[in-house]
Every structure is written in C-alpha cells, then in structure tokens.
C-alpha cells in the first residue's frame, strides 16, 4: 500500500466513530440526492426507465459508502442514533442541492424542519 494511502487510512480510522460515520454518510447522501432528484433537472426529455437506470448506477456509489458507514457507526451508536444522524445529514445535503443545483429558492420551512431535527437529535442522543 502506498505511504500516502496508508497514512490517510490510519488517520481516518483514528478519528472518532461518530465522525467517520458522519463523513461517510455525508458523501453517501450526495450520491443519494443526485440519484433521487438529479434526473429531474437533466433527464426530463429521457424515458423514465433511462432515468431509473442512471439513478441506479449513481445509487451504487451511495451504497458503497452507506453500508460501511452504518457498519462503523453500529459499533458505538444505536440504530435510532444512526437513523437520526442519517436524516440530519440528508437535510444538510438536500438544502444546498435544492438551492445551488436545482436553483429553487431557499425557504423558511427548511429552518423549521432543521429545528424539528434538532429536537430529534436531542431526544435520541440524550443519555
């Protein structure tokens, strides 16, 4: 294994489990968001099954990150904690996607949704 890859791998595994999980889930969510919604912008003129096949191809990369993220996270986090972490990350990825990529306006409703998610985080992660 090359030295640069070995040092990067050891640095990643030295990070706390919650951080490794969050980073992998964030990357996974970027792929998921494009798989679920990207075709709405770029493939309107294509048949739905073409969009579905492209989305499945993108989703493969999502699963290649999401499965290890959940396996790593499950070593110290409960399933409920993993799920809430996933949902918060989904919202954090989705809002920039909607505003920057899909060119839709930023809504105050996103703030209210985020506040609800903060409540969920509080209740799931409290001891």
C-alpha positions as CSV (number, residue, x, y, z in Angstrom):
1,X,0.0,0.0,0.0
2,X,1.4,3.4,-0.9
3,X,2.6,5.5,2.1
4,X,0.2,8.4,1.4
5,X,-2.8,5.9,1.3
6,X,-1.6,4.2,4.4
7,X,-1.3,7.5,6.4
8,X,-4.7,8.6,5.1
9,X,-6.3,5.3,6.2
10,X,-4.7,5.4,9.6
11,X,-5.8,9.0,10.1
12,X,-9.4,8.0,9.1
13,X,-9.5,5.1,11.5
14,X,-8.0,7.1,14.3
15,X,-11.0,9.5,14.1
16,X,-13.9,9.0,16.4
17,X,-16.6,6.5,15.2
18,X,-19.3,9.2,15.0
19,X,-17.0,11.4,12.8
20,X,-16.1,8.5,10.4
21,X,-19.8,7.6,10.2
22,X,-20.9,11.2,9.6
23,X,-18.3,11.8,6.8
24,X,-19.2,8.6,5.0
25,X,-22.9,9.3,5.4
26,X,-22.5,12.8,4.0
27,X,-20.6,11.5,1.0
28,X,-23.3,8.8,0.6
29,X,-26.0,11.4,0.8
30,X,-24.6,13.4,-2.0
31,X,-24.8,10.4,-4.3
32,X,-28.3,9.5,-3.0
33,X,-29.6,13.0,-3.6
34,X,-28.3,13.1,-7.1
35,X,-29.7,9.6,-7.7
36,X,-33.1,10.5,-6.4
37,X,-33.5,14.0,-7.8
38,X,-30.8,14.9,-10.3
39,X,-32.7,13.4,-13.2
40,X,-35.5,16.0,-12.6
41,X,-33.1,18.6,-13.9
42,X,-31.0,16.8,-16.5
43,X,-33.1,14.0,-17.9
44,X,-36.6,15.4,-18.4
45,X,-36.5,14.5,-22.1
46,X,-35.5,10.9,-21.5
47,X,-37.8,8.0,-20.8
48,X,-38.4,7.2,-17.1
49,X,-36.6,3.9,-17.3
50,X,-33.4,5.5,-18.7
51,X,-33.5,7.9,-15.7
52,X,-34.1,4.9,-13.4
53,X,-31.1,3.1,-14.8
54,X,-28.9,6.1,-14.4
55,X,-30.2,6.6,-10.9
56,X,-29.4,3.0,-10.0
57,X,-25.9,3.5,-11.3
58,X,-25.4,6.5,-9.1
59,X,-27.1,4.8,-6.2
60,X,-24.4,2.0,-6.3
61,X,-21.8,4.6,-5.2
62,X,-24.2,5.7,-2.4
63,X,-24.5,2.1,-1.1
64,X,-20.7,1.6,-1.3
65,X,-20.4,4.4,1.2
66,X,-23.6,4.0,3.2
67,X,-23.1,0.3,4.1
68,X,-19.6,0.8,5.6
69,X,-20.8,4.0,7.4
70,X,-23.6,2.1,9.1
71,X,-21.3,-0.8,10.0
72,X,-18.8,1.6,11.5
73,X,-21.5,3.6,13.3
74,X,-23.2,0.5,14.7
75,X,-20.0,-0.3,16.7
76,X,-20.9,2.6,19.1
77,X,-24.2,4.1,18.1
78,X,-27.7,2.7,18.4
79,X,-29.8,2.1,15.4
80,X,-32.0,5.1,16.4
81,X,-28.9,7.3,16.6
82,X,-27.7,6.1,13.2
83,X,-31.1,6.9,11.7
84,X,-31.4,10.4,13.1
85,X,-27.8,11.1,12.1
86,X,-28.7,10.0,8.6
87,X,-31.8,12.2,8.5
88,X,-30.0,15.3,9.7
89,X,-27.2,14.7,7.1
90,X,-29.9,14.2,4.5
91,X,-31.4,17.6,5.3
92,X,-28.0,19.3,5.4
93,X,-27.1,17.9,1.9
94,X,-30.6,18.4,0.4
95,X,-30.9,22.1,1.2
96,X,-27.7,23.2,-0.7
97,X,-28.7,20.8,-3.5
98,X,-32.1,22.4,-3.9
99,X,-30.8,25.9,-3.8
100,X,-27.5,25.6,-5.7
101,X,-28.1,22.8,-8.1
102,X,-31.9,22.9,-8.7
103,X,-32.0,26.7,-8.5
104,X,-35.0,26.8,-6.2
105,X,-35.4,29.5,-3.6
106,X,-34.3,29.0,0.0
107,X,-37.4,28.6,2.2
108,X,-38.0,29.4,5.8
109,X,-39.6,26.0,6.0
110,X,-36.1,24.5,5.9
111,X,-35.3,26.3,9.1
112,X,-38.4,24.9,10.8
113,X,-37.5,21.4,9.6
114,X,-34.0,21.8,10.9
115,X,-35.3,22.9,14.3
116,X,-37.5,19.8,14.4
117,X,-34.5,17.7,13.6
118,X,-32.5,19.3,16.4
119,X,-35.3,18.1,18.7
120,X,-35.0,14.6,17.3
121,X,-31.2,14.7,17.8
122,X,-31.7,15.8,21.4
123,X,-34.1,13.0,22.3
124,X,-32.2,10.3,20.6
125,X,-28.7,11.2,21.8
126,X,-29.5,12.1,25.4
127,X,-28.3,9.6,27.9
